[in-house]
Amino acid sequence: MSRDRQEAAAAACRWLAGDALFLDTETTGLHAGAEIVELSLIDSRGQPLLDTLIRPERPIPPALTRIHGIDNAMVADAPRWPEIHERLLELLKGRQVVRV
């Protein structure tokens, strides 16, 4: 096993044995103005701490819906970013976050 792989494996073991959180998002794109339309935060035991759709300010482009499957109808009644932002910050406080 290469040194890079050994280091990656060691990091993964620390994350899983520790108090790391795993964050996954879906967005309206990769550009600077892209918005989050789905957010999941899971602890190292696999327990979801936050799992929600988020209603963006602008419509979700059809090309992105084809990628992640989230359309405008699905987020029509979802909370907006300001409604979940503070809760997310509280959950992240003092924790290591792994972006997946």
C-alpha positions in Angstrom: 0.0 0.0 0.0 1.4 3.4 -1.0 2.1 6.0 1.7 -0.8 8.2 0.4 -3.2 5.3 0.8 -1.9 4.5 4.2 -2.4 8.1 5.3 -5.9 8.2 3.8 -6.8 4.9 5.5 -5.5 6.2 8.9 -7.5 9.4 8.5 -10.7 7.5 7.7 -10.2 5.3 10.8 -9.7 8.5 13.0 -12.9 10.0 11.5 -15.0 6.8 12.1 -13.6 6.3 15.6 -13.9 9.9 16.6 -16.5 12.6 16.6 -16.4 13.5 12.9 -19.5 14.6 11.0 -20.1 13.8 7.3 -21.6 16.5 5.2 -23.2 15.9 1.8 -25.0 18.5 -0.3 -26.8 18.9 -3.6 -26.7 22.3 -5.3 -28.1 24.3 -8.2 -24.6 24.2 -9.8 -20.9 24.7 -9.3 -20.7 28.4 -9.9 -20.3 31.1 -7.3 -24.0 31.9 -7.1 -25.1 28.2 -6.7 -27.4 27.4 -3.8 -27.8 24.3 -1.7 -31.0 22.4 -2.4 -30.4 19.4 -0.1 -28.2 19.0 2.9 -27.4 15.9 5.0 -25.2 15.8 8.1 -24.5 12.4 9.6 -22.4 11.4 12.6 -19.6 8.8 12.7 -22.1 6.2 13.9 -24.3 6.7 10.9 -27.0 8.7 12.7 -28.5 11.6 10.6 -28.4 14.9 12.5 -29.9 17.0 9.8 -31.4 15.8 6.5 -33.4 18.3 4.6 -34.3 19.8 1.3 -33.7 23.5 1.0 -35.8 25.9 -1.2 -33.4 28.0 -3.2 -34.1 31.7 -4.1 -33.9 30.9 -7.9 -35.4 27.9 -9.8 -33.4 24.7 -10.0 -32.0 24.4 -13.6 -33.4 21.3 -15.4 -29.9 20.1 -16.2 -29.2 19.9 -12.5 -32.5 18.1 -11.8 -31.4 15.5 -14.3 -28.2 15.0 -12.2 -29.5 14.9 -8.6 -33.2 14.3 -9.2 -34.4 17.3 -7.1 -36.9 19.5 -8.8 -38.6 22.7 -8.0 -41.8 21.0 -6.9 -39.9 18.9 -4.4 -38.5 22.0 -2.7 -41.6 24.2 -2.9 -42.4 23.7 0.8 -38.9 23.2 2.0 -37.3 25.6 4.4 -35.0 28.4 3.0 -31.3 28.6 3.9 -31.8 31.1 6.8 -34.2 28.8 8.5 -31.7 26.0 8.9 -28.4 27.9 9.0 -28.3 28.5 12.8 -29.2 24.9 13.5 -26.4 23.7 11.2 -23.9 25.9 12.8 -24.8 24.6 16.3 -24.4 21.0 15.0 -21.0 21.8 13.5 -19.6 23.7 16.5 -16.3 22.2 17.6 -16.6 19.1 15.3 -14.4 17.9 12.5 -16.4 17.9 9.2 -15.7 15.5 6.3 -17.3 16.6 3.0 -18.5 13.7 1.0 
